């Protein structure tokens, strides 16, 4: 196609050969092979002139389209190899992860618009790691109860404080902070055990350390439903402060939890052996969007 277009635009085999940086005889053979392949003459040749036939005129548009498509394919392959195009599937738990996901997506869109971030929410704890290891996700925001699983790399993107959420008018609503020991007799609203939520696990672990078993009166499928139930006076809940960048706090009082290590951390996690260049670009961008010094105690 490139040979055909060069001759069609120059209407001279010698000049077309020079333009293509090749000798004239191979160019002539290339055009003859193309004509045999298409079953039609593309040029009328005399000793003095070269003109396009009707069939040659008809080929001009499709030939340019073929070259453009090939160039686009070549660019796509090059950009994919450089990590400038591709898809990265990211899972996260809910409202507490909205801000870091939003910050990362905004930065990627600005610098690497060819990389698509496919986002999946409401994935908690062990489910997240399982979906990473089964290649259902490429990356996830997860709160590890301990060190990451073997085969998983991670870096902290957000430090978060545990908080107790109570409704307006609750007897604890005017407290500046609170300990788990203060909450032994309270009814609780939480995610289900099947959710794998690290925050739910933290409630039971901290309650056990404080010497009581939480009385869970209602389970809910997500954080929005939990807060609606708390607002309605069904019970109180343990949450993290970052959730309220997305949750409506009206009708609620958010009280910092006091005690040993009142913090948790959200980490960006991925498979250690994932070779995806696009994933590497997202990891590199996360290092710029979430500098590690922000998360030191």
N, C-alpha and C positions, 0 to 999 in steps of 0.2 A: 504493500500500500504506500509506503514511503517513496519507493522508487517510482510508482505510478504518479503520485502527486508531484514529484520533482519534475518529471517529464511534462506533465500536464500544465504546470505553471511556467516552465521555461520554454516549452515547445521547441526544445533543442536538446538532443541526446548528449552532446558534448558538454554543454553548460550544466545539464542535470547531473552528469557524472562528476563534474568538478564539485558541485554543491554537496554531493553525497560522499565525496572523498573516495571515489572508486574509479576504475577504468571503464571506458565506454562499452567494450564487448560484454563484460559481465552484466552491465545494466541492460543492454539490448536483450540478452538471454533471459534476464529476470522478467522483462515486459512480455516477451514471447511466451514464457511459462504461465504468466498470469492470464494472457489471452487464451491459451489452450485450456486452462483450468475453467475459465468462465465461458468458453465456447463462442467468443465474439471478439472481433478486432476492436481495439481501443484507440488506435491511432491510424491516421492515413499518412504514409511516409512517401516522400519523393526525395530526389537528390538535394533539393533546395529547402523543402518545408516539412514541418510536422504539424498535423492538425488532429484534434480530437474527433472521433466518430460520435454518432448519436449515443452509442453504448458507452463510450468514454465520458461524454458529458453527464450521462446518467449515473456514472460511478463516482463522480466528484464528491457529492454530499455524503454518501455512505462511506467512502474512503476516509474522509476527514473525521467522521464519527468514529470509525474503527480506531484511528490513530489516537483520538482523544480518549476513548475508552481504555485503550491499552496503556496510555500514559497515566490515567487515573488509577488503573490496577497496579501499575508499577509504584506509584506514589503511596498507595494504600499499603502495599507490602513493605515498603521502606519505612513508613511511619509506624507500622505495627511492630517491626523489628526494633525500632528506636523507642517503643513505648509511648508513642504519640497518638495511637488509636487503640481501640479495644474496649472490652467490657469488664468491669470489676463488680462482683455481687457482694453487697455489704449488708449484714444483718445487725439489728440492734433491738434493745428491749422495749423502749417506749419513750415517754416524754422526757425522762432524764437524759436521754441521748440525743434529743433533737438539736440542741445547740452545737455540740461538736460535729454532728453529721452535717448540719447546715453550713458551718464554717469551712469544713473540708470540701463539701460540694461546691461552694462558691469559689474557693481558691482553684479547684480543679477546672471548673468551667472557664475561669478567666485565663488560665495558662495552657490547659490541654483540652480544648473543646471537643477533640476527637475521641476522648475517653468517656464512655458512658458509665455512670455509677447507677447500678440497679439496686434499689433499696428495699429491704424487707424488715418490717417491724414486728414487735411482740415475740421475739426469740430470746429466751432467758437461759442463763447459767449453762448447765451441762448440755442442753439442746444446741446451744451455740457452738460449743466445741465439737459436738458430734457432727453437725452440719459442715463445719470446716473440714474435719477429717474425712468425711464422705464426699467432699468436693461439691456439695450443694451450695456452699458459700465460699467466696475467696477471702473475705475479710469480715471482721465483726467487732463491734464495741461490746465488751464483756467485763464484768466485775468478777475477778477471780477470788474465791474464798481462800486459796493458798497460791502456790506457784503455778504457772501455766503447765499444761500437760506436755509430755514429751512430744516433739514434732511440731509444737506451736511456739512461734515467736510473738512477742508483744511489747508494746511501749505505752506508758501512761499518757493519757491525753487530758484527764480531768480529775482533780481531787474534789471529793464531795463529803459533806457532813451529814451524819444521820440526824434526823429530826423526828419529833413526835407531832402528829397532826390531830388537833381536837376541834370540835365545833364551837361556834360562838356560844357563850353562856356556860361553857364547861367550867367546872371548879378549878381546873388548872390553866385556864386561858390567859391569866395575867402573869404566869410564871416567866422569868427571864431565861431560865434553862431548867433541865429536869434530869433525874436519874431513873434508871430502870426500876430501882427499889420503890420509887413513888407510884409505880403503875401496876403493882401486883394484883389489885382487885378490879382492874379496868376490863371491859369487853373490847375485843379487837376485831378489826376488819382487815383481811389480808388476801393476797393472791392464793390460789389453790396450791397444794403441795406438788401437784403434777406439773406446775409451771416451771419448776427448777429455779425459782427466783432466789438470788443471793440475798436480797433484802429480807425476804421471808425467813431464810435460814438464819440471818443475823438476828432477827427478832427472837427466835427460839434459843439461839446460843446465848444471847445477852440476858434473856429472861432466866435461863438456867443458871447462869453465873450469879444472878440476883436472887436466886432461891425460889423461883416460882415457875409454873407452867402457864403460858398465855391462854386465856379463855377466848378462843376464836368463835365469835357468834355468827359471822357471815364471811363467806368467801366470794371473790369477785373475779371476773375475767381480765380486767385491765385497771390501770391506775385511775382513769377518768371515773369508772364506776365506783372504785374504792372511795374517792374523794366525795362523790355524790352521797354515798352511804354515811360517811363521816359527817358531812354537812347536815344530813337528816337526823343525826344523833344516834345512829345504830351502834356505833362504837368508835374507837380511836384507831390510829394506825402508825406504824413506823414507815418513814419514807426517807428520801435524801433531798437535800436542799436544791440540787440542780433540776429536779423534776418540776419545780415551780417557775422555771423559765417558760414552760409550755402549759402548765395546769393553772386554772383560774383559782386564786387563793381566797376569793370573796366568800364570806361565811365560815372561814376556817382560821384557826390560830396555829402557827408553825413555831414550835418550841425546840431549840437546839438540845440535843441529847448530851448530857455531861457524863464523863466517866473515862475509863482507860481506852485510849485510841478511839475517839468518836468519829473517825473518818473511814471512808472507803475510797477506792480509786477505780475509775473507768479506764480500761486499756483498749487499744486498737490491736487486734490479734489476727494472725494469718499463719498459713502452713509454712514451716521452715524451708521446705524443698520446692515451693511453688516457683517455677521459672518465669512466670508471666512478666514481660517488660512493662505492661500497663500497671500491674500491681506494684512494681518497683517505683513507678512514678508516683503512685498514691502514697506509698510509704515515705518517699523523699519529701512529698508535699506536707505530710503530717508532721515531719520534723520541723518544718518552717512554721506551720500553723499552730502547733502545740510544742513550743520549746520546752525541753526537759526542766530547765531551772524554775519554771512556773510551779512545779509540783513538789519541790523540796519542802520538807517540814520546817 
